[in-house]
């Protein structure tokens, strides 16, 4: 790890109370929801992580605490370096401030997280469904979302065809 990355991680630990985790050379900072926008701003303005590659979430289930993690994947073009920020959220109606003000491309990513997980982003300019129909009920990627059922095709529930005959269906 170079000195610039050490300084970046130490700054996040000191200023935002981040927990630093390393796995196979990739760095993740666990940051409280109240600090996430300030941390994103510092990552962009002070440490050169000018690109939000992805924003996604994980639902660990209603019996877990924290239930959700929102993950921000940042990239520095200048240094060719990745940094991941994770924010834990609890409860069945989680919310965070929007990252649109720091990274404008967070708009559609946050709309997707609202649509699929039900995570509300306070201050978002256009928080509405993006993947599911507007009248859809629920959030399909939540662990407590009821599963639909589609019958699996087995040999006992479809017409058997002899594939050795050239026109078996006629």
Secondary structure, 3 states (H helix, E strand, C coil): CCHHHHHHHHHHHHHHCCEEEEECCEEEEECCHHHHHHHHHHHHHCCCCCEEEEEEEEECCCCCCCCEEEEEEEEECCCCEEEEEEEEECCCCCEEECCCCCCCCHHHHHHHHHHHHCCEEECCCCCCCCCCCCCCCCCCCCCCCCCCCCCCCCHHHCCCCCCCCCCCCC
